[in-house]
Amino acid sequence: MSTRKEKFIQGEYYHIYNRGVDKRDIFLNKEDLLRFLQSMKDFNEKNPIGSIYEKQFIKELGGRTSKLIDFTAYCLNKNHFHFIVTPLVEKGIEKFMQRLGTGYTLYFNEKQKRSGSLFQGKFKSKHIDSNEYLLKSISYVNFNNCDENGKIKNRLSSSSLEEYIGLNNNNSCEKSIILDQFTSKKNCEKFMLESWQDTCQYKDELKNMEFD
């Protein structure tokens, strides 16, 4: 069995991403999208609960669970996803991604009457080793379902952008390391949009570039 070369360090930030096998859609409707979002919460536990009923029962009793990772940003698109995460325990990222991938694939395959892999091999990862890189990565992920003007391209998508600009109170991401660097959420949004626009322009330049 092949092993992942990169070792994830607790407290460091990583860009995690993957897409559907053969670039296929992994979200076919809103129900799928919501199921994946819920799975991001349900599988992010050191000791996962066996059923939704048991999970709710423990919650009502005031029980607490320990997370495997912290999310700093995420974006779900029709055929791929992006996370910015921090491992909180040893092999936290590996355990979480294995549970998420297996759990969602079982749900999707049963619903669609299919079998086999849903995701394109092992998830990809990039270590974020500086604050500048972290800011750019957060901007890239939060706006990944948008056009260069910041308008959502596909309604069958979801990102943590609304958390950052205060349009919802989901609090699924640890945002303070980013928001504390700006005087307001509005200034943070402005920075992220400008960074995303720079990325879009760079992509366009590469597409138009002629190589010998």
N, C-alpha and C positions, 0 to 999 in steps of 0.2 A: 504494500500500500504506500503510495507516495505521500510525503509529508510537506506541509507548507514551509517554505524557506524563511519567510519573515516571522520573527518572534514579536508578538505584540506586548508592549510594556505598559503596565498599569499606570494610569494617570496621563499617558500620552494620547494624542489625537490622531485618528485615522479616517481616511476617506474610503468607505466600503461601497462597492457597487457590483451589480450583476444584471443580466437581462435574460429574457426568455430564450430557450433553446431554438435555434434556427430563426432568431429574432421574432419569435411568435409573441403575441399579446399574452400577458399574464393576468391582466384585469379586463374582463369582458363587460362588466357592468358595475354599478355603484355598490352592489352587494359584495362583490369580490374585493373592491377597494376597501370597504369598511372592514371586511374580514381580515385583510392583511394588516390594517392599522390596529385592530384589536389584537392580532397575533403578536405584533411588535411589543405590546404590553404584557400579554399572557406568558410569552416564552422568555421574558426578560427577568427571570428569577433563578436564584441558585438552586432552589428545590421546587420545580414546577408542580402546580396543582393538577390533579388528574382530570378534573372536569370543571366546567363553568359553574355548576351548582356548588361544588366543594369550594371553589374560589370565592364565590359570593358569601358562602357560609362563614368562611374564615374572616372575610372583610367585615361582616356584620358583628363578629365577635371582637373586632378591633385588632385582629392579628396583622403582623407586618412581615413582609418578605424582603430579602436582600436581593438587590439587582445584580445582574452580571455586567451590565454596561450602562453608561450614561449616553443618551442622545444629545447632541448639540444642534443638529439639523438633519432634515430628511426631505426627500422628494420622491414621490411615486408617480411614474408615468405608465402608459399603457403596456409597454413591453420591457421596461427596465426600472431600476430604482437606484437611489443614492442615499447613503447615510454618512454623517460625520459623528463618530462615536469615540468613547473613551472606555477601555476595559477597567473594571473595578476589582476584579479578582483574576487569579491566574487562569488563562485560557477562556476568559469571559467572552471575548468576541467569537472564538471558535465554537463554544458551546451554544451561544445564542444563535449564531447563523445556522448551525446544524439543526437546531430545534425549529427555527423559523422556516427554513427551507423544506424540511421534512413535513412539518405540520401543514403548511400552506399547500404543498404539492398534493398531499393526501386529500385535503379538502377540494382542491381544484379538479383532480383526476376523478374523484367520486362524482362530483357534480357534472362534469363533462363526459363521463363514461369513457375515459381514456386511461392509458397506463404509460409508465416510463417517466423519464426526467422532464421537469418543467423548466429548470434553469440551466443556463449554459455553463456547465462545469462548476468548478470551485469559484467562489466569489473573488473579485479582484480587490486589492487594497493598496493604498498609498499612505506612507507615514507623513504626517504634517509636522514639520520640525521647526517652524518659526511662527511668530505671531502674524507676520505679513501673509504667509501662506495660509494660515488659519482663516484670516479675514477674507481672503480671495476664495478659499474653498467654501466658506459659509455662504458667500454671495452666489457662487456658482450653483450650489445645491438648492438654496432657497428660491432661485429664479429659474431653475432648470426646466420647468414646465411653462415658461413664458417666452414671448418673442422679445426682440431687442428693445421694445418700448415698455416692457414689464406687464404686458397683457397676457393672461392665461391662454395658451394655444388650444388646449384640450380640456374640457370640463371633467373628463374621466381621469383626473389626476389629483394629487394632494401634496402640499409642501408645508414646512414649518414657518413659511414667511408670515402667515397671518398671526402666529404667536409673537413673532418679533415686532410686528408693527401694531400689536394690540387689538386686532380684530376678533380674536377669540382668547379664551382663558384656559386652554387645554393643559398648559404647563407640562407637556410631554418632553420638553427639551430643557437642558441646563443652559440658559442663555446669558447668564450674568457675565461670563468672561468676554462676551462680545458687547452686550449693551452697556457695560460699565466703561467702555472706551469711547462712548459718545455722550453728548450732553442731552440728547433726547432720542426717542424712538424714530422720530422723523428724520433726524440727521443720520441715524443708522441705516434707515431705508434708502436715503439718498445715496449714501456711500455704496451700499450693496447694488443698487440699480446701476450706478455708474461703472462699477467693477464688472457687472454682467454685460453691460453694453460694450466695454472694452474687449471682453472675451468674444462676443458676437462679431465684432469688427475684425478681430484677429482671425477668427474662423473664416470669415469672408475673404480676407486677404490670402489665406492659404489656398482656398478653393480657386482663386483667380490667378494664382502664381503658376508660371510656366517653368517646367524643369527640363534641362537638357537630357 
